[in-house]
Amino acid sequence: MNLYFQDEARFGMMNHIGKCVTASGVKPIVTYQHVFKTTYLYGSYSPINGDSFVWEVDGVNTDVFEAYLKEFSKHNQNEYKIVVIDNAGFHSTKHIDIPENVYLLRIPPYNPELNPCEQIWQYIKNRFKNQRFESMKSLRDWLHKIVNEMKEETIKSITGNHHYLNAFYTTFNM
């Protein structure tokens, strides 16, 4: 049994300007592009053992969410997954098939701070600032690299809220 937090994030070719260090009196120069091409990451991250499952897709909708859950259920197949999700419209479970080893648990509406997956996206987006990508392929390659380089200890330190951990260990006597 494992606890995961799931969310989606959009990344695009339009770069985001962030702070950078320069010598006193020197104005930093950062190239900028205004291109509206995007991709999305669907991710599930565990504060229990630092495990993760991430998909890169071109959009968000109920069909993609259902396909994501189906593939996620195959990840560590023998594990029962409690997945905390937000109340995004495409997370509607009325007409989707939820795999047997996945249980979806919703957080209250309009409370993104209750989903530690938001901090994972912030971690990635902090490294995304001042980056300029020549193509969608280079953006995707960069995303795959940073996601694959995240170590379990990093994931646990970002998502490991003591309230969730205590509740999980107390409830399941682990």
KEKE-3310 file (N, C-alpha, C; in steps of 0.2 Angstrom, whole numbers, plus 5000, padded with zeros to 4 digits):
npx = (5004:5002:5004:5000:5001:4993:4994:4993:5003:5007:5019:5028:5034:5035:5045:5049:5053:5065:5074:5091:5109:5120:5135:5137:5128:5127:5116:5106:5105:5093:5087:5071:5056:5040:5030:5016:5016:5013:5015:5010:5013:5008:5008:5012:5016:5025:5025:5029:5038:5046:5043:5038:5028:5027:5019:5020:5010:5000:4988:4974:4961:4946:4948:4961:4965:4959:4966:4979:4978:4975:4988:4996:4992:4998:5011:5021:5013:5007:5005:4994:4986:4983:4977:4978:4969:4965:4951:4949:4940:4940:4944:4933:4924:4913:4910:4921:4933:4940:4955:4957:4967:4969:4964:4954:4956:4949:4954:4948:4939:4947:4959:4974:4985:4985:4989:5004:5010:5010:5021:5031:5029:5033:5046:5051:5048:5055:5068:5065:5064:5071:5075:5076:5069:5072:5064:5049:5053:5066:5061:5053:5063:5071:5062:5060:5072:5074:5064:5067:5079:5076:5078:5073:5074:5074:5061:5053:5057:5051:5038:5034:5024:5021:5008:5001:5009:5009:4995:4994:5003:4997:4984:4986:4994:5008)
npy = (4994:5011:5029:5042:5058:5067:5077:5089:5099:5113:5116:5126:5134:5148:5157:5160:5173:5175:5178:5182:5181:5194:5205:5219:5233:5228:5225:5210:5200:5191:5180:5181:5173:5172:5161:5151:5136:5121:5108:5095:5089:5075:5069:5058:5057:5050:5053:5044:5034:5040:5037:5039:5043:5048:5056:5063:5073:5079:5087:5090:5081:5071:5058:5057:5057:5045:5036:5038:5034:5021:5016:5020:5011:5000:5002:4996:4985:4976:4984:4993:5008:5023:5038:5055:5067:5083:5094:5095:5098:5088:5077:5070:5056:5049:5043:5035:5021:5015:5008:4993:4993:5006:5019:5034:5049:5064:5081:5095:5107:5121:5121:5121:5121:5110:5099:5091:5089:5100:5107:5100:5103:5117:5116:5111:5121:5132:5128:5130:5143:5157:5149:5145:5137:5129:5121:5111:5098:5100:5106:5095:5085:5092:5092:5078:5074:5082:5077:5063:5064:5067:5062:5049:5053:5067:5069:5064:5074:5085:5082:5077:5080:5081:5079:5072:5060:5055:5053:5043:5032:5030:5026:5014:5006:5006)
npz = (5000:4996:4997:4986:4979:4966:4951:4938:4927:4917:4904:4893:4878:4879:4888:4906:4915:4928:4943:4943:4946:4945:4942:4952:4947:4934:4921:4920:4905:4897:4886:4877:4872:4864:4862:4860:4862:4870:4883:4894:4910:4919:4935:4949:4965:4979:4996:5005:5001:4991:4978:4961:4947:4931:4917:4901:4891:4878:4882:4893:4899:4902:4896:4894:4908:4913:4905:4910:4924:4921:4916:4927:4936:4932:4936:4948:4951:4961:4971:4982:4978:4985:4980:4980:4974:4966:4963:4949:4934:4924:4931:4935:4940:4936:4924:4921:4921:4935:4940:4949:4959:4963:4973:4973:4981:4986:4988:4997:4988:4979:4986:4984:4991:4999:4992:4990:4978:4971:4975:4970:4956:4957:4961:4949:4940:4945:4941:4928:4925:4915:4905:4888:4874:4859:4852:4853:4855:4861:4873:4878:4880:4890:4900:4903:4907:4919:4927:4927:4934:4947:4963:4975:4988:4987:4982:4993:5003:4998:4997:5009:5020:5038:5043:5034:5033:5046:5048:5038:5042:5055:5052:5044:5052:5051)
capx = (5000:5006:5000:5002:4998:4993:4992:4995:5006:5008:5025:5028:5039:5036:5049:5047:5059:5066:5079:5098:5114:5125:5139:5134:5127:5126:5109:5106:5102:5090:5083:5064:5052:5033:5027:5011:5016:5013:5014:5008:5015:5004:5013:5010:5022:5024:5029:5031:5045:5049:5041:5035:5025:5025:5017:5020:5005:4998:4982:4971:4954:4944:4950:4969:4966:4958:4972:4985:4976:4976:4995:4999:4990:5003:5017:5021:5006:5005:5004:4987:4988:4979:4979:4975:4968:4961:4944:4949:4934:4942:4944:4926:4925:4906:4910:4928:4935:4946:4958:4956:4972:4969:4958:4955:4954:4949:4955:4942:4939:4950:4964:4979:4991:4984:4992:5011:5012:5011:5028:5035:5029:5036:5053:5053:5047:5061:5073:5063:5065:5076:5077:5073:5069:5072:5059:5045:5057:5071:5058:5052:5069:5073:5057:5061:5079:5074:5060:5071:5085:5074:5079:5068:5075:5071:5053:5051:5058:5047:5031:5033:5021:5020:5001:4999:5013:5006:4989:4995:5006:4992:4978:4988:4998:5014)
capy = (5000:5017:5035:5046:5064:5067:5083:5091:5105:5114:5119:5129:5137:5154:5157:5164:5177:5174:5182:5179:5185:5198:5209:5225:5238:5225:5222:5204:5199:5185:5180:5180:5171:5173:5156:5147:5129:5118:5101:5094:5083:5071:5066:5055:5057:5047:5055:5038:5031:5044:5034:5043:5040:5054:5055:5069:5072:5086:5090:5087:5079:5065:5052:5056:5056:5038:5032:5039:5030:5014:5015:5021:5005:4995:5004:4993:4982:4973:4989:4997:5015:5029:5043:5061:5072:5089:5093:5098:5096:5082:5072:5067:5049:5046:5038:5032:5015:5016:5002:4990:4994:5013:5022:5041:5053:5071:5086:5100:5112:5127:5121:5118:5120:5103:5094:5093:5089:5107:5109:5097:5108:5123:5114:5110:5127:5136:5127:5131:5150:5159:5144:5146:5131:5131:5117:5107:5092:5102:5107:5089:5082:5095:5090:5071:5074:5084:5072:5057:5065:5068:5056:5048:5058:5074:5069:5063:5080:5090:5080:5074:5084:5077:5078:5066:5054:5053:5050:5036:5027:5028:5022:5008:5003:5004)
capz = (5000:4996:4996:4981:4977:4959:4949:4931:4926:4910:4902:4886:4874:4881:4894:4912:4917:4935:4946:4942:4950:4941:4946:4954:4941:4927:4920:4916:4899:4896:4879:4878:4866:4865:4858:4863:4862:4877:4884:4901:4914:4924:4940:4955:4969:4986:5002:5009:4999:4986:4971:4956:4940:4927:4910:4897:4886:4875:4884:4899:4898:4906:4893:4896:4915:4913:4902:4915:4929:4919:4916:4934:4940:4930:4939:4954:4950:4967:4976:4982:4978:4988:4976:4982:4968:4967:4960:4942:4930:4920:4936:4936:4940:4935:4918:4920:4924:4939:4941:4956:4964:4964:4976:4973:4987:4984:4993:4997:4982:4980:4991:4981:4996:5002:4987:4989:4971:4968:4977:4965:4950:4959:4961:4942:4937:4948:4936:4921:4923:4911:4900:4881:4871:4852:4849:4858:4857:4866:4879:4881:4882:4896:4906:4904:4910:4926:4930:4928:4938:4954:4967:4980:4994:4985:4982:5000:5006:4995:4998:5015:5026:5043:5044:5029:5035:5053:5046:5034:5047:5060:5049:5042:5057:5048)
cpx = (5004:5002:5004:4998:4999:4991:4995:4998:5008:5015:5025:5034:5040:5040:5047:5054:5059:5072:5086:5103:5119:5130:5135:5134:5127:5119:5109:5102:5099:5085:5075:5061:5045:5030:5022:5011:5017:5013:5012:5012:5010:5009:5009:5016:5021:5028:5032:5037:5048:5047:5038:5033:5023:5024:5018:5015:5004:4992:4980:4964:4953:4947:4958:4970:4964:4964:4978:4984:4977:4984:4998:4997:4995:5010:5017:5014:5003:5004:4997:4989:4982:4981:4975:4975:4964:4954:4943:4943:4935:4943:4938:4926:4918:4907:4917:4929:4941:4949:4957:4961:4973:4963:4959:4952:4954:4950:4949:4944:4943:4956:4970:4985:4990:4987:5000:5014:5013:5018:5033:5035:5033:5044:5055:5053:5053:5067:5072:5064:5071:5079:5073:5074:5068:5066:5055:5049:5063:5067:5056:5058:5072:5068:5059:5067:5078:5069:5063:5077:5083:5075:5074:5068:5073:5064:5050:5052:5053:5039:5029:5030:5019:5013:4999:5003:5010:4999:4989:4997:5001:4987:4980:4993:5005:5020)
cpy = (5006:5023:5040:5053:5065:5074:5084:5098:5106:5118:5121:5132:5144:5154:5162:5167:5176:5178:5178:5184:5188:5202:5216:5230:5235:5222:5215:5204:5192:5185:5178:5178:5171:5168:5152:5140:5126:5111:5101:5088:5081:5068:5064:5054:5055:5050:5050:5035:5035:5042:5039:5040:5047:5053:5062:5068:5079:5089:5087:5087:5073:5058:5051:5054:5048:5034:5033:5035:5022:5012:5016:5014:5000:4996:5001:4989:4979:4978:4992:5004:5020:5035:5049:5065:5078:5088:5096:5094:5089:5076:5068:5060:5045:5041:5036:5026:5016:5009:4999:4991:5001:5015:5030:5044:5060:5075:5091:5105:5118:5127:5118:5117:5113:5098:5096:5092:5096:5110:5106:5101:5114:5121:5113:5117:5132:5135:5129:5139:5152:5154:5146:5140:5132:5127:5114:5101:5094:5103:5100:5085:5085:5092:5082:5070:5076:5080:5066:5058:5066:5062:5055:5052:5065:5074:5068:5070:5085:5089:5078:5078:5079:5075:5072:5060:5051:5049:5043:5031:5025:5024:5015:5004:5001:5006)
cpz = (5000:4995:4991:4981:4970:4957:4942:4931:4919:4909:4895:4884:4877:4888:4900:4914:4925:4937:4944:4945:4944:4945:4947:4948:4934:4927:4917:4910:4898:4890:4881:4872:4869:4861:4862:4861:4868:4877:4892:4904:4919:4929:4946:4959:4976:4991:5006:5007:4993:4979:4967:4950:4936:4920:4907:4891:4883:4877:4891:4898:4902:4903:4895:4903:4916:4911:4907:4921:4927:4919:4923:4938:4938:4934:4946:4955:4956:4972:4976:4983:4980:4984:4978:4976:4970:4963:4953:4938:4927:4925:4938:4935:4938:4929:4916:4923:4928:4941:4948:4961:4965:4967:4976:4979:4986:4990:4992:4991:4984:4986:4989:4986:5000:4998:4987:4982:4968:4970:4972:4958:4951:4959:4954:4939:4939:4943:4929:4919:4920:4906:4893:4877:4863:4849:4855:4860:4862:4873:4883:4884:4889:4902:4907:4908:4917:4930:4932:4933:4946:4958:4972:4986:4993:4985:4989:5004:5004:4997:5005:5021:5031:5045:5040:5031:5041:5052:5043:5039:5052:5058:5047:5046:5054:5052)
residu = (MET:ASN:LEU:TYR:PHE:GLN:ASP:GLU:ALA:ARG:PHE:GLY:MET:MET:ASN:HIS:ILE:GLY:LYS:CYS:VAL:THR:ALA:SER:GLY:VAL:LYS:PRO:ILE:VAL:THR:TYR:GLN:HIS:VAL:PHE:LYS:THR:THR:TYR:LEU:TYR:GLY:SER:TYR:SER:PRO:ILE:ASN:GLY:ASP:SER:PHE:VAL:TRP:GLU:VAL:ASP:GLY:VAL:ASN:THR:ASP:VAL:PHE:GLU:ALA:TYR:LEU:LYS:GLU:PHE:SER:LYS:HIS:ASN:GLN:ASN:GLU:TYR:LYS:ILE:VAL:VAL:ILE:ASP:ASN:ALA:GLY:PHE:HIS:SER:THR:LYS:HIS:ILE:ASP:ILE:PRO:GLU:ASN:VAL:TYR:LEU:LEU:ARG:ILE:PRO:PRO:TYR:ASN:PRO:GLU:LEU:ASN:PRO:CYS:GLU:GLN:ILE:TRP:GLN:TYR:ILE:LYS:ASN:ARG:PHE:LYS:ASN:GLN:ARG:PHE:GLU:SER:MET:LYS:SER:LEU:ARG:ASP:TRP:LEU:HIS:LYS:ILE:VAL:ASN:GLU:MET:LYS:GLU:GLU:THR:ILE:LYS:SER:ILE:THR:GLY:ASN:HIS:HIS:TYR:LEU:ASN:ALA:PHE:TYR:THR:THR:PHE:ASN:MET)
# end
